[in-house]
Amino acid sequence: MNLQTQSILEQIQKSFGFVPNALQAMSAEPALLKAYVDTEALLPLCSLNIIEQELVMLTVSVVNECGYCVAAHSLASKILSSEQVDSLRNRQVLSDLKLQTLRETTEQIVLQQGRLSEQQLSKFLNVGYSRSQLLAIVLIVAFKTIANYSNHINAPELDHVFMSKRWEITS
């Protein structure tokens, strides 16, 4: 393990009180771990607020069927209400129209590889979001895709701390 990777893992340990198995597994490719951590550090700069960011992260993880990330975000999310978390986990409609539109747009970006129809784009813009916020979704999709895909490849064991929010894929 190189010094930079060791330093990143030590920072994670300080922040979380432990190194999540997913991040430990990611460290097998130091550039991947650094890309993940560096991308996460950019999130406070994006035009979506923290509630919207968390909603996008959880939505991407559900769409990509990453049980590890869904469990981790479900537990870590003190920002979203338990009803919102449950709706996202169970692929149910959110009561807030603007957040539901954000969720649908995020799903479409993931499933359609960023190709939104004019109708989808108009719906997103008409509820009060901007093109800048659309690009912020792209940033978060990239961030979560790093974690989701590496978890699919590495299959890290779900950390004990996340077990209460274990998530099983439903159709």
Buried (B, 14 or more C-beta within 10 A) or exposed (E): EEEEBEEBBEEBEEEEEEBBBBBBBBBEEBEBBBBBBEBBEEBEEBBBEEBBBBBBBBBBBBBBBBBBBBBBBBBBBEBBBEEBBEBBBEEEEBEBEEBBBBBBBBBBBBEEEEEBEEEBBEBBBEBEBEEEBBEBBBBBBEBBBBBBEBBEEBEBEBBEBBEEBEBEEEE
